[in-house]
Amino acid sequence: MKPTGRPKGTKTASAPGLLFRMTEARQKHGLSQTDAGALIGKTASHFSKIERGVIGLDARAALTLCNRLGLRLDELLETRK
């Protein structure tokens, strides 16, 4: 049976500021939710749920997106703008 959920030891992030910065960067780079989801091995529907804060974004996926969007992880996680 295949394990479900995020890998042991990973954290999720879903603060409103993070979601706004991630969406803003994705759109600035001309990526659709389908494109962004594919970067992290997820569907457009799954990525939409991440952007809406329905489900969390694990650290590995956040780092992958940062690399593609030209952001540093600390910029994405910054709590004040």
QUIZIQUI-V841714 format. One line per field, one symbol per residue. ss: DSSP state (@ for helix, = for strand, . for the rest). phi: phi as a letter, one per 40 degrees, with the letter a starting at -180 (. if undefined). burial: b if it has 9 or more other C-alpha atoms within 8 Angstrom, else e. Layout:
ss = ???
phi = ???
burial = ???
//
This chain:
ss = ...........==..@@@@@@@@@@@@@....@@@@@@@....@@@@@@@@.....==@@@@@@@@@@@...@@@@@....
phi = .ccbgcddgcbbbacdcccccccdcccdcgcccccccccbgbcccccdccccgcbcbcdccccccddccgbcdccccdcbb
burial = eeeeeeeeebeebbeebbbbbbbebbbeeebebbbbbbbbebbbebbbbbbebeebbbbebbbbbbbebebebeebebeee
//
